C-alpha cells in the first residue's frame, strides 16, 4: 500500500478510525504516569516544591512541555516531573482544581468559569501562545465560504473556548444563528449546529462525513488536511489578530511563594521565546519522531506550526483561510503577556456566546474587574525584562509593549 510522506496512508487512517484518533494515540493513556527528570535528580527548588503539570496533546501546550524538556525549570532551581498527558478539558480542569497538578494550560475562558462560577482561586500567569487554531471542513461538506456554514454541523472542543466564541462571531456576521441541539434534529438553512467533540476525533469525523467541519487547535487542522483531505477555510488569527487561546494557570495559593512561582513563570516565558526562534526544532521535539509529546508525525506538527502562505490559503487562488496578509501574523506564535484589551473583549464576547449550562454568572461580570482579579501579570513582566524585553515576542508594539488594540475583521 502506498503511503504518504507522513507515514500514514489515508486508507489506513480511515480503516483505523472507528475510535477516532484513539488508534493513533495508543500508547498515550488517559493519564500518563509521572516521571522525574531524566537525570533522576529531583533538584530541590527554593520552596522545596515539585512542579507537577499536565497538558492536552495540542500545540497550545508547547511552553509547558518545552520548559521541562529543555531543562528551563531546572535552570531556575525548580524540580519538575514530566508533564502528564490528559485527553479532555473537563478531566484536566478537574484534576487541576483537585490539586493533582500545580500548573496546566486551559482554554482562556475556562479560568473565567472556574473563578466566577465555581469560586476556585485560579490565576492566569501567562498566555501560552497566540493564534494556533482554524476552521477545517470536510471535502464533501459543501462549505466553500463562511456563508455556507448555514445548515451545517460544526464541532468545537469545549463550550468555554475561544473556538466557540470565534465561530459564533463569524456566524452572526453572516446572519447565521448558532444553535445547540441533537445532530439528528432538523436544522434550518440559517442555523449552525454546534456540539463538543474531543479534538483527536475531529479529523476522523470529517473524513467519514459524520460532521461537516470543526474549529480547533493545532495539530488537528493540519491532521485534517493531510490525513482526512480536509480544507482549512479560515485561520482564527486572521479573524482576531494575535488572539489568546490557551493560557497557563496556577492556584492563587502557589503565588504566595513568589520566588518559586516567578521561577516557574520565568521558565515558561523562556520556553515561549525559544519556541518562537526555533520552530522546526520545537516541532520535532513535540512530535512522535522526537520526544513523543504529541501523537502525530513531525511532518504534520511542522505544518501545524509553520505553514501559512497565501498560495495555499490566500483569498486569490487559495482556500481563503487568510484574508488579511497585511497583518503579518503566523499560524501559531507566542506572546506571554496577558493584555487587558484582550481580556475585556473576551468577557464581552462570552456574554454573547451560546453555551450549555448555567451562564447566569456572566451577566454581572465587569471585564475590568475580571482582568484585575484573574490575570497575574507581574511574573511575565519580570520574566520578559530579564530576557531582554517583551518586544522580542510576536505582535508587540516596541514603543508601548504592554498595551495593544484588539483588531477583529471577520
C-alpha positions as CSV (number, residue, x, y, z in Angstrom):
1,X,0.0,0.0,0.0
2,X,1.3,3.4,-1.0
3,X,1.8,5.7,2.0
4,X,2.1,9.5,2.0
5,X,5.2,11.2,3.5
6,X,3.6,11.4,6.9
7,X,3.9,7.6,7.2
8,X,0.1,7.1,7.5
9,X,-1.9,6.4,4.3
10,X,-5.4,7.9,4.1
11,X,-6.8,4.4,3.6
12,X,-5.1,3.2,6.7
13,X,-6.3,6.3,8.6
14,X,-9.9,5.6,7.6
15,X,-9.6,1.9,8.4
16,X,-8.3,2.6,11.8
17,X,-10.6,5.5,12.6
18,X,-13.6,3.7,14.2
19,X,-12.5,5.0,17.5
20,X,-11.3,8.3,16.1
21,X,-7.7,9.2,16.8
22,X,-7.6,6.6,19.6
23,X,-5.9,4.3,17.2
24,X,-3.2,6.8,16.6
25,X,-3.0,7.6,20.3
26,X,-2.5,4.0,21.5
27,X,0.4,4.3,23.9
28,X,-1.0,7.7,25.0
29,X,-3.1,6.6,28.1
30,X,-5.7,8.9,29.6
31,X,-3.3,9.9,32.3
32,X,0.4,9.1,31.6
33,X,2.4,8.2,34.6
34,X,4.5,10.9,36.1
35,X,8.3,10.6,35.8
36,X,11.1,12.6,37.3
37,X,13.8,14.4,35.3
38,X,16.0,12.2,33.1
39,X,19.0,12.6,35.3
40,X,16.8,11.4,38.2
41,X,17.8,14.3,40.3
42,X,14.8,15.9,41.9
43,X,16.7,19.0,42.4
44,X,15.1,20.8,45.4
45,X,13.7,24.2,44.5
46,X,13.9,27.2,46.7
47,X,10.5,26.4,48.1
48,X,11.1,22.6,48.2
49,X,8.1,22.1,45.9
50,X,8.0,19.9,42.9
51,X,6.3,21.2,39.8
52,X,3.5,18.9,38.5
53,X,2.0,19.9,35.2
54,X,-0.4,18.4,32.7
55,X,-1.4,19.1,29.1
56,X,-3.7,18.2,26.2
57,X,-2.0,16.8,23.1
58,X,-2.1,20.1,21.2
59,X,0.5,22.7,20.2
60,X,-1.0,25.1,22.7
61,X,0.9,23.2,25.4
62,X,4.3,23.9,23.8
63,X,5.7,26.2,26.6
64,X,4.7,23.9,29.4
65,X,6.3,20.9,27.6
66,X,9.5,22.7,26.4
67,X,10.2,24.3,29.8
68,X,10.5,20.8,31.2
69,X,12.0,19.1,28.2
70,X,14.7,21.7,27.6
71,X,15.6,21.9,31.3
72,X,14.4,25.5,31.8
73,X,12.6,24.7,35.1
74,X,15.8,23.0,36.3
75,X,17.8,26.1,35.4
76,X,15.6,28.1,37.7
77,X,16.0,25.6,40.6
78,X,12.6,24.0,40.1
79,X,12.2,20.3,40.4
80,X,9.7,19.2,37.7
81,X,8.0,16.0,36.8
82,X,7.4,15.1,33.2
83,X,4.2,16.8,32.0
84,X,1.2,14.4,32.1
85,X,-1.0,14.0,29.0
86,X,-4.7,14.2,29.6
87,X,-7.2,13.9,26.7
88,X,-10.1,16.1,27.8
89,X,-10.6,19.7,29.0
90,X,-13.1,18.7,31.7
91,X,-10.9,16.0,33.3
92,X,-7.8,18.3,33.1
93,X,-9.6,21.2,34.8
94,X,-11.0,18.8,37.5
95,X,-7.5,17.4,38.1
96,X,-6.1,20.9,38.5
97,X,-8.8,22.0,40.9
98,X,-8.3,18.9,42.9
99,X,-4.7,19.8,43.4
100,X,-3.2,17.0,41.5
101,X,-1.3,19.5,39.3
102,X,0.0,22.9,40.2
103,X,0.5,24.1,36.6
104,X,-1.5,23.5,33.5
105,X,-2.8,25.1,30.3
106,X,-6.5,25.8,29.8
107,X,-8.6,27.4,27.1
108,X,-8.7,31.1,28.1
109,X,-12.5,31.2,29.0
110,X,-12.2,28.2,31.3
111,X,-10.5,30.1,34.2
112,X,-13.3,32.7,34.0
113,X,-15.8,29.9,34.6
114,X,-13.6,28.4,37.4
115,X,-13.2,31.6,39.3
116,X,-16.6,33.2,38.9
117,X,-19.0,30.2,38.7
118,X,-17.1,27.7,40.8
119,X,-15.3,30.1,43.2
120,X,-11.9,28.4,42.6
121,X,-8.9,30.7,43.1
122,X,-7.3,30.2,39.7
123,X,-4.8,32.7,38.3
124,X,-3.7,33.1,34.7
125,X,0.1,33.5,35.0
126,X,0.8,33.8,31.2
127,X,-0.6,33.3,27.8
128,X,0.7,30.1,26.4
129,X,0.7,31.2,22.8
130,X,-1.3,33.3,20.2
131,X,-3.4,32.2,17.2
132,X,-2.9,28.4,16.5
133,X,-6.4,27.4,15.5
134,X,-8.5,27.2,12.4
135,X,-11.8,26.1,10.8
136,X,-11.4,22.9,8.9
137,X,-14.1,21.3,6.8
138,X,-14.7,18.0,5.0
139,X,-14.1,17.7,1.3
140,X,-17.8,16.8,0.7
141,X,-19.2,19.3,3.2
142,X,-20.2,21.9,0.6
143,X,-18.5,24.6,2.6
144,X,-16.5,27.0,0.4
145,X,-17.2,30.2,2.2
146,X,-18.4,31.3,5.6
147,X,-21.9,31.9,4.3
148,X,-22.0,28.2,3.6
149,X,-21.9,27.4,7.4
150,X,-25.7,27.7,7.5
151,X,-27.4,24.3,7.8
152,X,-24.1,22.6,8.9
153,X,-22.8,20.6,11.8
154,X,-19.6,22.0,13.3
155,X,-17.7,20.6,16.2
156,X,-15.9,22.7,18.9
157,X,-13.5,21.4,21.5
158,X,-15.3,22.9,24.6
159,X,-18.1,25.4,25.3
160,X,-15.8,27.7,27.2
161,X,-13.3,28.1,24.4
162,X,-12.1,30.9,22.1
163,X,-13.1,28.5,19.3
164,X,-16.8,28.7,20.3
165,X,-16.5,32.5,20.7
166,X,-14.9,33.0,17.3
167,X,-17.2,30.6,15.3
168,X,-20.2,32.4,16.7
169,X,-18.7,35.8,15.9
170,X,-18.4,34.6,12.3
171,X,-21.9,33.1,12.2
172,X,-23.5,36.3,13.5
173,X,-21.7,38.4,10.9
174,X,-23.2,36.2,8.1
175,X,-26.7,36.2,9.6
176,X,-26.5,32.6,10.8
177,X,-28.0,31.6,14.1
178,X,-25.8,29.3,16.3
179,X,-27.9,26.6,17.9
180,X,-27.2,23.7,20.3
181,X,-29.3,20.7,19.5
182,X,-29.1,17.0,18.7
183,X,-27.3,16.3,15.4
184,X,-30.3,14.4,14.1
185,X,-32.8,17.2,14.8
186,X,-34.0,19.3,11.8
187,X,-31.7,22.3,11.1
188,X,-32.7,25.4,9.2
189,X,-30.5,26.8,6.4
190,X,-29.8,29.9,8.5
191,X,-28.8,27.8,11.6
192,X,-25.4,26.4,12.6
193,X,-25.4,23.5,15.0
194,X,-22.6,23.4,17.5
195,X,-21.5,20.5,19.7
196,X,-18.5,19.5,21.7
197,X,-16.1,16.8,20.3
198,X,-12.7,15.6,21.5
199,X,-10.1,17.2,19.2
200,X,-8.4,13.9,18.4
201,X,-11.7,12.6,17.0
202,X,-12.4,15.5,14.7
203,X,-10.3,14.6,11.6
204,X,-11.9,11.1,11.6
205,X,-15.4,12.7,11.8
206,X,-14.9,14.9,8.7
207,X,-13.2,12.0,6.8
208,X,-16.2,9.8,7.4
209,X,-18.7,12.6,6.8
210,X,-20.2,12.3,10.3
211,X,-19.8,16.1,10.7
212,X,-19.3,19.0,8.2
213,X,-16.3,20.6,9.9
214,X,-14.7,21.7,13.1
215,X,-12.8,24.6,14.7
216,X,-10.0,23.5,16.9
217,X,-6.3,24.0,17.9
218,X,-3.4,22.5,16.0
219,X,-2.2,20.0,15.1
220,X,-5.7,18.7,14.3
221,X,-6.2,21.1,11.5
222,X,-3.0,20.0,9.8
223,X,-4.0,16.4,10.5
224,X,-7.4,17.1,8.9
225,X,-5.6,18.4,5.8
226,X,-3.1,15.6,5.4
227,X,-5.0,12.6,6.7
228,X,-8.6,13.4,6.0
229,X,-8.3,15.5,2.9
230,X,-10.0,18.4,4.7
231,X,-9.7,22.1,3.8
232,X,-8.9,25.0,6.1
233,X,-11.3,27.8,5.3
234,X,-10.2,30.3,8.0
235,X,-7.4,30.7,10.5
236,X,-8.7,32.2,13.7
237,X,-5.7,34.5,14.0
238,X,-6.9,36.0,10.7
239,X,-10.3,36.9,12.3
240,X,-9.0,38.1,15.7
241,X,-5.4,39.3,15.2
242,X,-3.0,37.5,17.5
243,X,-5.8,36.4,19.8
244,X,-5.1,34.4,23.0
245,X,-6.3,30.8,23.1
246,X,-4.7,28.7,25.8
247,X,-3.3,30.2,29.0
248,X,-1.0,28.9,31.7
249,X,-2.7,28.8,35.1
250,X,-1.8,28.2,38.7
251,X,-3.6,28.2,42.0
252,X,-3.5,31.6,43.7
253,X,-2.1,30.0,46.9
254,X,1.0,28.9,44.9
255,X,1.7,32.6,44.0
256,X,2.2,33.3,47.7
257,X,5.6,31.7,47.3
258,X,6.7,34.5,45.0
259,X,10.2,33.2,44.3
260,X,9.0,29.7,43.3
261,X,6.1,30.9,41.2
262,X,8.1,33.5,39.4
263,X,10.8,31.0,38.7
264,X,8.2,28.8,37.1
265,X,6.8,31.7,35.0
266,X,10.4,32.6,34.0
267,X,10.9,29.1,32.6
268,X,7.6,29.3,30.7
269,X,8.4,32.7,29.2
270,X,11.9,31.5,28.2
271,X,10.3,28.4,26.6
272,X,8.0,30.7,24.5
273,X,10.9,32.8,23.3
274,X,12.8,29.6,22.4
275,X,9.9,28.2,20.5
276,X,9.4,31.5,18.7
277,X,13.1,31.3,17.5
278,X,13.4,27.6,17.0
279,X,10.1,26.5,15.3
280,X,11.4,23.4,13.4
281,X,13.3,22.1,16.4
282,X,10.3,22.7,18.7
283,X,8.1,20.7,16.2
284,X,10.5,17.8,16.2
285,X,10.6,17.6,20.0
286,X,6.8,17.6,20.3
287,X,6.2,15.0,17.5
288,X,6.2,11.2,17.5
289,X,9.5,11.4,15.8
290,X,11.0,13.4,18.7
291,X,10.1,13.2,22.4
292,X,6.6,12.0,21.6
293,X,4.5,14.5,23.5
294,X,2.0,14.7,20.6
295,X,0.6,11.7,18.8
296,X,1.4,12.7,15.2
297,X,4.5,12.6,12.9
298,X,6.9,15.5,12.6
299,X,5.6,16.4,9.1
300,X,2.2,17.2,10.5
301,X,3.4,19.1,13.5
302,X,5.7,21.2,11.3
303,X,2.8,22.0,9.0
304,X,0.7,22.9,12.1
305,X,3.3,25.3,13.4
306,X,4.8,26.7,10.2
307,X,2.7,26.5,7.0
308,X,0.9,29.9,6.5
309,X,1.2,31.1,2.9
310,X,-1.1,32.9,0.6
311,X,-0.5,30.5,-2.3
312,X,-2.2,27.8,-0.3
313,X,-4.5,29.8,1.9
314,X,-5.0,33.2,0.4
315,X,-8.2,34.8,-1.0
316,X,-6.9,34.6,-4.6
317,X,-6.2,31.0,-5.6
318,X,-6.0,29.6,-2.1
319,X,-8.7,28.3,0.3
320,X,-9.5,31.8,1.6
321,X,-8.2,31.0,5.1
322,X,-6.0,34.1,5.0
323,X,-8.0,37.3,4.3
324,X,-5.6,39.7,5.9
325,X,-2.0,39.0,4.8
326,X,-1.2,42.7,5.7
327,X,-1.4,41.7,9.4
328,X,1.8,39.6,9.0
329,X,0.6,37.1,11.6
330,X,1.6,33.4,11.9
331,X,-0.3,30.2,12.0
332,X,1.0,29.8,15.6
333,X,3.1,32.2,17.5
334,X,4.0,33.3,21.0
335,X,3.4,36.2,23.4
336,X,3.1,35.5,27.1
337,X,1.7,38.8,28.3
338,X,-2.0,39.0,29.3
339,X,-3.1,42.2,27.6
340,X,-6.0,43.9,29.3
341,X,-7.7,44.8,26.0
342,X,-7.9,41.1,25.1
343,X,-9.5,40.2,28.5
344,X,-12.1,42.9,28.1
345,X,-13.1,41.8,24.6
346,X,-13.2,38.1,25.6
347,X,-15.6,38.8,28.5
348,X,-17.8,40.9,26.3
349,X,-17.9,38.2,23.7
350,X,-18.5,35.4,26.2
351,X,-21.7,37.3,27.2
352,X,-22.9,37.0,23.6
353,X,-21.9,33.4,23.1
354,X,-24.3,30.4,23.4
355,X,-23.0,27.7,25.7
356,X,-24.5,24.8,27.6
357,X,-25.0,25.1,31.3
358,X,-25.9,27.9,33.7
359,X,-24.4,31.1,32.4
360,X,-26.0,33.5,34.9
361,X,-22.7,34.3,36.5
362,X,-21.6,36.1,33.2
363,X,-24.3,38.7,33.4
364,X,-22.8,40.6,36.4
365,X,-19.1,40.3,35.4
366,X,-17.3,43.5,35.0
367,X,-14.5,43.0,32.4
368,X,-12.1,45.3,34.1
369,X,-12.6,43.5,37.5
370,X,-12.0,40.2,35.8
371,X,-8.7,41.3,34.4
372,X,-7.6,42.6,37.7
373,X,-8.7,39.5,39.6
374,X,-7.8,36.8,37.2
375,X,-4.7,37.9,35.3
376,X,-1.4,37.8,37.3
377,X,0.9,39.8,35.1
378,X,3.8,40.5,37.5
379,X,5.5,37.2,36.7
380,X,5.5,37.8,32.9
381,X,6.7,41.4,33.3
382,X,9.6,40.3,35.5
383,X,10.5,37.4,33.2
384,X,10.3,39.4,30.0
385,X,12.5,42.1,31.5
386,X,15.2,39.5,32.4
387,X,15.1,38.0,28.9
388,X,15.6,41.3,27.1
389,X,12.1,42.8,27.0
390,X,8.6,41.9,25.8
391,X,9.3,43.4,22.3
392,X,11.1,40.2,21.4
393,X,7.7,38.4,21.2
394,X,5.1,38.4,18.4
395,X,2.6,41.1,17.9
396,X,4.2,43.7,20.2
397,X,4.5,47.4,19.7
398,X,8.0,48.2,20.8
399,X,7.1,51.7,21.7
400,X,4.3,50.5,24.0
401,X,4.8,46.8,24.6
402,X,2.3,46.3,27.4
403,X,-0.7,47.8,25.6
404,X,-2.3,46.8,22.4
405,X,-5.5,47.4,20.4
406,X,-7.7,44.4,19.6
407,X,-8.2,44.0,15.8
408,X,-11.1,41.9,14.6
409,X,-12.1,41.7,10.9
410,X,-14.4,38.8,10.0
